[in-house]
Amino acid sequence: MFLLTGTTIRRTIVIGRQYLGIGVALALLLSLILLLATGRHGGTAFQTTFPLELPLFAVTGSMGGLMTFTSDRTKGVFEYLIAYGVGPRRLFANGLVATSAVATIILGLTLGVGLTAAVADRVSLAENLFKAIAFYTVPMSFAGALFISTVGMIWSSLSTPRTGINSPLGIAPMVGVAPIILVLIVAESAPSSEYYYITGGAAAMIVAAVVLLLALSARLMGRERFISPL
């Protein structure tokens, strides 16, 4: 299992390198733009916007996990793995672990570089910034990435290969970004004392939905769904 997962993570980084690069680059560009505005806003622009926007880039950048899953199914890799006794649940879980690894890379790079640049720019980092990172940025990034990966893998397993917006890879980014934006809108409209209860609770609900979908799909989906349709 560990060998398979490690190989999948490495392949996910290679196959999804364009999404990974775009996610990191856009997040770092955002931090630079916000820091340039710091002089006029006393650091408020960076500290209020940077942690709220990062989940969008983490979700986009983690698409490599779904790309690898879809590619393996299309090319018949799963037929080989199933022949050696690998079950559907393990195939799904393997894809989710790879997705989480890529999301971790994106968050680690963007938070590390962004916060370091803010300190170098003499921005006084407030407690609210770290609370936003801990209770919104990190949980919503992983929740959104895992959600799009799960939905995309199930969709890919149930459908025939297609390209464009009608494919799992075409629609998945919007599926992952939508709950993040919705949660942010709801939390911003609620009293400040309830903000992190809403964001944390929403992230927990999304992860619970991922676990439920994983359990149901592995139980109800036959092995033939993982056979290459080509």
LOBA-569517 format. One record per residue (C-alpha): residue in three letters; x, y, z; residue number from 1. Coordinates in Angstrom, 2 decimals, decimal comma. Example, Ala and Ser with C-alpha at 12.3 -4.5 7.8 and 13.67 -1.06 7.14 Angstrom:
! LOBA-569517
  residuo        u        v        w  num
      ALA    12,30    -4,50     7,80    1
      SER    13,67    -1,06     7,14    2
***
This chain:
! LOBA-569517
  residuo        u        v        w  num
      MET     0,00     0,00     0,00    1
      PHE     2,74     2,47     0,98    2
      LEU     4,71     1,68    -2,18    3
      LEU     1,63     2,20    -4,35    4
      THR     0,75     5,45    -2,60    5
      GLY     4,27     6,82    -2,82    6
      THR     4,42     6,05    -6,53    7
      THR     1,01     7,67    -7,07    8
      ILE     2,10    10,84    -5,25    9
      ARG     5,21    11,15    -7,40   10
      ARG     3,23    10,54   -10,58   11
      THR     0,57    13,02    -9,46   12
      ILE     3,16    15,75    -9,07   13
      VAL     4,52    15,03   -12,55   14
      ILE     1,18    14,60   -14,33   15
      GLY    -0,43    17,57   -12,57   16
      ARG     2,65    19,82   -12,62   17
      GLN     0,89    22,45   -14,71   18
      TYR    -2,00    22,76   -12,24   19
      LEU     0,47    22,65    -9,35   20
      GLY     2,56    25,41   -10,90   21
      ILE    -0,49    27,55   -11,66   22
      GLY    -1,86    27,17    -8,12   23
      VAL     1,42    28,14    -6,48   24
      ALA     2,21    30,93    -8,94   25
      LEU    -1,21    32,59    -8,61   26
      ALA    -1,12    32,38    -4,81   27
      LEU     2,36    33,95    -4,69   28
      LEU     1,32    36,61    -7,18   29
      LEU    -1,65    37,44    -4,97   30
      SER     0,60    37,80    -1,92   31
      LEU     2,91    40,12    -3,86   32
      ILE     0,04    42,31    -5,04   33
      LEU    -1,39    42,53    -1,53   34
      LEU     1,99    43,37    -0,02   35
      LEU     2,42    46,17    -2,55   36
      ALA    -0,86    47,58    -1,23   37
      THR     0,29    47,27     2,37   38
      GLY     1,75    50,75     2,48   39
      ARG    -1,66    52,28     1,88   40
      HIS    -3,70    49,96     4,07   41
      GLY    -1,38    49,23     6,99   42
      GLY    -1,19    45,49     6,23   43
      THR    -4,95    45,00     6,30   44
      ALA    -5,18    44,00     2,64   45
      PHE    -2,69    41,16     3,06   46
      GLN    -3,94    39,87     6,40   47
      THR    -7,63    39,82     5,49   48
      THR    -7,48    38,67     1,86   49
      PHE    -4,46    36,36     1,60   50
      PRO    -5,75    33,57     3,92   51
      LEU    -9,25    33,73     2,41   52
      GLU    -8,10    33,33    -1,21   53
      LEU    -5,56    30,53    -0,73   54
      PRO    -8,10    27,66    -0,71   55
      LEU    -9,14    28,58    -4,26   56
      PHE    -5,58    28,12    -5,50   57
      ALA    -5,02    24,99    -3,40   58
      VAL    -8,10    23,37    -4,94   59
      THR    -7,06    24,32    -8,47   60
      GLY    -3,48    23,20    -7,95   61
      SER    -4,43    19,80    -6,53   62
      MET    -6,14    18,66    -9,75   63
      GLY    -3,21    16,34   -10,41   64
      GLY    -4,72    13,68    -8,16   65
      LEU    -7,86    13,45   -10,30   66
      MET    -5,82    13,66   -13,51   67
      THR    -3,72    10,68   -12,43   68
      PHE    -6,79     8,63   -11,49   69
      THR    -8,51     9,38   -14,80   70
      SER    -5,36     8,65   -16,76   71
      ASP    -4,79     5,33   -14,99   72
      ARG    -8,36     4,18   -15,64   73
      THR    -8,23     5,16   -19,31   74
      LYS    -4,86     3,50   -19,89   75
      GLY    -5,81     0,25   -18,16   76
      VAL    -3,55     0,60   -15,12   77
      PHE    -6,40    -0,32   -12,80   78
      GLU    -6,95    -3,58   -14,65   79
      TYR    -3,42    -4,59   -13,70   80
      LEU    -3,87    -3,50   -10,06   81
      ILE    -7,24    -5,23    -9,71   82
      ALA    -5,72    -8,43   -11,06   83
      TYR    -3,31    -8,32    -8,12   84
      GLY    -6,12    -7,91    -5,57   85
      VAL    -6,33    -4,12    -5,17   86
      GLY    -9,94    -3,19    -4,37   87
      PRO   -12,01    -0,12    -5,38   88
      ARG   -11,81     1,44    -1,92   89
      ARG    -8,03     1,29    -2,00   90
      LEU    -7,91     2,83    -5,46   91
      PHE   -10,09     5,73    -4,32   92
      ALA    -8,17     6,21    -1,07   93
      ASN    -4,90     6,17    -2,96   94
      GLY    -6,13     9,02    -5,15   95
      LEU    -7,27    11,04    -2,14   96
      VAL    -3,92    10,64    -0,37   97
      ALA    -2,13    11,87    -3,49   98
      THR    -4,50    14,85    -3,69   99
      SER    -3,83    15,69    -0,03  100
      ALA    -0,08    15,52    -0,61  101
      VAL    -0,28    18,02    -3,48  102
      ALA    -2,52    20,34    -1,43  103
      THR     0,05    20,17     1,38  104
      ILE     2,82    21,19    -1,02  105
      ILE     0,80    24,16    -2,27  106
      LEU    -0,12    25,35     1,22  107
      GLY     3,41    24,84     2,54  108
      LEU     5,01    26,83    -0,28  109
      THR     2,48    29,64    -0,46  110
      LEU     2,11    30,14     3,29  111
      GLY     5,84    29,89     3,88  112
      VAL     6,81    32,31     1,13  113
      GLY     3,86    34,64     1,69  114
      LEU     4,33    35,02     5,44  115
      THR     8,10    35,33     5,09  116
      ALA     7,65    38,08     2,50  117
      ALA     5,18    39,85     4,80  118
      VAL     7,66    39,78     7,69  119
      ALA    10,43    41,01     5,38  120
      ASP     8,10    43,83     4,31  121
      ARG     7,65    44,70     8,00  122
      VAL     3,98    43,80     8,11  123
      SER     2,87    43,28    11,70  124
      LEU     1,12    39,90    11,59  125
      ALA    -1,99    39,94    13,77  126
      GLU    -3,55    37,06    15,69  127
      ASN    -6,58    37,12    13,38  128
      LEU    -4,35    36,20    10,44  129
      PHE    -3,18    32,99    12,10  130
      LYS    -6,73    32,19    13,24  131
      ALA    -7,93    32,56     9,66  132
      ILE    -5,18    30,25     8,43  133
      ALA    -5,87    27,64    11,11  134
      PHE    -9,68    27,67    10,99  135
      TYR   -10,39    28,56     7,36  136
      THR    -7,41    28,36     4,99  137
      VAL    -6,07    24,92     5,92  138
      PRO    -9,35    23,02     6,56  139
      MET   -11,18    24,48     3,55  140
      SER    -8,21    23,85     1,25  141
      PHE    -8,12    20,16     2,10  142
      ALA   -11,91    19,82     2,20  143
      GLY   -12,33    21,43    -1,23  144
      ALA    -9,47    19,45    -2,80  145
      LEU   -10,73    16,12    -1,45  146
      PHE   -14,29    16,91    -2,49  147
      ILE   -13,47    17,63    -6,13  148
      SER   -11,17    14,62    -6,26  149
      THR   -13,86    12,29    -4,89  150
      VAL   -16,63    13,60    -7,12  151
      GLY   -14,33    13,53   -10,14  152
      MET   -13,13     9,98    -9,50  153
      ILE   -16,67     8,66    -9,12  154
      TRP   -17,80    10,53   -12,21  155
      SER   -14,81     9,23   -14,16  156
      SER   -15,56     5,66   -13,07  157
      LEU   -19,20     5,90   -14,15  158
      SER   -18,68     7,63   -17,48  159
      THR   -16,94     7,08   -20,79  160
      PRO   -13,91     9,24   -21,62  161
      ARG   -14,76    12,69   -22,95  162
      THR   -12,94    15,97   -23,26  163
      GLY   -13,77    19,60   -22,58  164
      ILE   -16,10    21,07   -19,99  165
      ASN   -18,29    17,93   -19,96  166
      SER   -15,44    15,77   -18,65  167
      PRO   -14,69    15,24   -14,94  168
      LEU   -11,50    17,28   -15,35  169
      GLY   -13,43    20,07   -17,02  170
      ILE   -16,12    20,55   -14,39  171
      ALA   -14,22    19,49   -11,24  172
      PRO   -12,54    22,85   -10,48  173
      MET   -15,94    24,57   -10,37  174
      VAL   -17,35    21,81    -8,15  175
      GLY   -14,49    22,30    -5,69  176
      VAL   -14,46    26,10    -5,73  177
      ALA   -18,24    26,51    -5,34  178
      PRO   -18,53    25,27    -1,71  179
      ILE   -15,50    27,34    -0,69  180
      ILE   -17,04    30,52    -2,05  181
      LEU   -20,46    29,67    -0,57  182
      VAL   -18,98    29,06     2,88  183
      LEU   -17,03    32,30     2,68  184
      ILE   -20,16    34,28     1,74  185
      VAL   -22,18    32,74     4,59  186
      ALA   -19,40    33,26     7,12  187
      GLU   -18,85    36,89     6,08  188
      SER   -22,55    37,65     6,50  189
      ALA   -22,70    36,09     9,99  190
      PRO   -21,65    37,75    13,27  191
      SER   -17,87    37,75    13,74  192
      SER   -18,21    35,56    16,84  193
      GLU   -19,67    32,76    14,69  194
      TYR   -17,26    33,11    11,77  195
      TYR   -14,90    30,25    12,57  196
      TYR   -17,68    28,00    13,84  197
      ILE   -19,23    28,26    10,37  198
      THR   -16,00    27,72     8,44  199
      GLY   -14,80    24,89    10,67  200
      GLY   -18,19    23,21    10,68  201
      ALA   -18,49    23,52     6,90  202
      ALA   -15,06    21,96     6,38  203
      ALA   -16,00    19,09     8,69  204
      MET   -19,26    18,53     6,79  205
      ILE   -17,46    18,47     3,44  206
      VAL   -14,90    15,96     4,72  207
      ALA   -17,74    13,84     6,14  208
      ALA   -19,39    13,90     2,71  209
      VAL   -16,11    12,76     1,17  210
      VAL   -15,88     9,84     3,61  211
      LEU   -19,50     8,88     2,93  212
      LEU   -19,03     9,03    -0,85  213
      LEU   -15,86     6,97    -0,55  214
      ALA   -17,61     4,31     1,52  215
      LEU   -20,67     4,13    -0,74  216
      SER   -18,74     4,15    -4,00  217
      ALA   -16,37     1,42    -2,89  218
      ARG   -19,26    -0,74    -1,72  219
      LEU   -21,70    -0,19    -4,59  220
      MET   -19,36     0,23    -7,52  221
      GLY   -18,27    -2,99    -9,21  222
      ARG   -14,73    -3,66   -10,29  223
      GLU   -15,81    -3,46   -13,92  224
      ARG   -16,20     0,30   -13,49  225
      PHE   -12,42     0,55   -13,20  226
      ILE   -11,72    -1,35   -16,38  227
      SER   -10,47     0,76   -19,25  228
      PRO   -13,41     1,67   -21,54  229
      LEU   -11,12     2,10   -24,54  230
***
